[in-house]
């Protein structure tokens, strides 16, 4: 399976990673503005909220993800971490994972794809225990747009559900901070029920 490089990708993205025996991330996909390449969606008291990683000016429709540089404009790392802390600080598992995420908002990263991949590798290894291949592919279709739709994801506990109902397919951090170690069980497909054992025919009396 070939997947795009996303910033704190949505839950549907991790569903595919959890259910696929092998997956690779396409570092050569052409970067597109206003997409999940550098944007994620989290929950807030006012509904879904977007966090965007600013990037340095690039050539539209021609620049591959691997060449996109992160901009330090607007102190975005501080703003993103404050948003995560303020919106998820009262969730059951924010403190459980906070020390793993905090370093990603303290140091500087040059390239967006490196930042996205480092975050993804940490989430897969440390939080979910999922193995994936860290490879780049050329001339292959990526699963983007509607193919990553999370409209069919089942609901789980969310802090602000009493105000907005269930907000589907937010960033993977929403799942982690709200349900913790049970996130992997949520991402994996349910096991099919075992077939009932065949009944033995009764022995003849003679």
N, C-alpha and C positions, 0 to 999 in steps of 0.2 A: 504494500500500500504506500502511495506517495502522498505526503501531506505538506501543506504550506507552512512557512514559519510565521507563527502568530505570537503576539504579546499576551501572556497569561490567557491562553486560548480558552474558548468556551467548553462547557462540559461535553457537548456532543463530539468535540475533537478527541477528548480523552476516552470517550466511549469506544471510538474506533481503535485507539491505541491499546486499550485493555482487551479488546476482542479480536485483535489481529495478531497472528504469531510473529510477524515482522513488519516494521514500518520504517520508512526513510523520510527525511525532511528535505524538501527541494530548496536549496540555497540559491538556485539560478532563476527562479521564477521572477518575472518582471514585477517590480514594486508598483503598487497602486495606492493612490491617495485615498484617505477616508475609508480604509478597510481595517480588518483585524490584524494586518501586518504590524501596526504600531498602536492599536487601540484595543481596549477591553471594556467590558461592561460589568459593573458591580451593583450591588443593592445599596439603596440609601433611603432615608425616611421619606424622600420625595419620589421614590420610584427608581427605575434603572438609571445609572449614572455612568458616563463614559470617562475613561482615563486615557490620555493620548501621549505617547512618547514623541517629542518634537524631533524632526530630522533636518539635516543640512540640505540646502537646495540641491536638486538633482535634475536630470534630463527626463521629462515625463515620457512614459510609454517605452522607455529604452533602457532604464537602469535596473539591473538585477538586484535582488535582495542583498546579495553578498557585498554590494558596493554602497549600500545606504548607510550613511554615518549619522550617529545620534548628535543632536544639538543640546547644548547646555542652557538654552534659552529658557528663562522663566523659572529657574530653580525647580524643575519638574519633579525631580526625585523626592524632594522634601514634600511637595504637594501630593504626590501619589501616596507616599507612606502615611501622611496625615489623613488622607481620605480613607485608606484601608483601616487605619487605627480607629478613626472616629466612627466609621460606619459598621465595623465588625468588632470593636472592642468589647461589646457585651455579648457576643456570640459564645457558645459553649467552648469552642476550641481555638479562638484567636491566640490566646497566650500560649497554647500548646505548640503552635507553629510559628509564632512571631520571630523567634530567634533565628529560624531558617530563612525567613524572607527579608528581615531587616538589612543584612549586608548588601542586598541587591539595590538598595536605595541609599547606600552610603558611599560606594566607590564609583568611579567614572568608567563607562564603557565607550569604546570608539564606534563599533559597528552594531547596528540593530540586530542583525542575524545572530551575532555572538551573544548578545544580551538575551534575546528570546530563547536561544538554545540552552544557555546556562540555566535560566529559570526553569525551562522544561525538564532538563536533565535532573535538576534538584527535586522537582515535584515528582517525577517518575521514580527516581531511586529512593529518596528519603521519605517521601510522604505516601507513595502508592506501592512501591515495590514492583514496578513494571519495567521490563527491559525493552529498549528500543535501539535501533541502529542510528548512529549519528553520521549520516552520509549525505552527499549531494548528488543529484541526478540532473541530466540534461535531456531535453527533447522528450519529456514525459508529461502526461496530463496531471495536474494537481487537483486535489479534491477541495474545491473552494465554493463559495456562494451557497446555493441551495443544497448542494450535496452534503453540506455540513449542518443542515437544519436540525434544530433540537425540539421541534414542535411536539414530538411524541414522547419526550422525556417524562417519566413519572414525577409527581411532586415529592418534595422532602421538606423537612423543617427549615423555615427561613425566619429570620428575626422580625422582618417587617411584613409578614404575610397577613397580619390582622388589618393592615392599612391598604395593601395593594393586591392581595391575593398572591398566588404563586407566580413568581417571575421566572420564566423558563429560560434555560440555556445561557445563564450568566457565565462569567469567568469561573474557571475551576476553583479559584480561591473561595467563592461563595459556598461551594459544596464542602470544601475542606474545613472552613471556619465554622460551618453550621453543624456538620455531622461527623467530622473528625475521621478516625480510622475506619468507620463504616463506609467511607467514600468508595473504596475499592469494590466492596460488595455491590454498591449502587451501579458502578460502571460496568460490571461484568454481567453477561446474560444469565437469566435464571436457568438453573439446571432442569432439564426435562424430567418429569416424574418417571420413576422406574416402572417398567412393565410388570403387571402382577404375575406371580408365579402360576404356571399351569397346574391345575388341580389333577392329582392322580386319580385314575379311575379305580373304584373300589375293587378289591380282589373278589373273584367269584368264590362262593361258599364251598365249591367242590371242583 
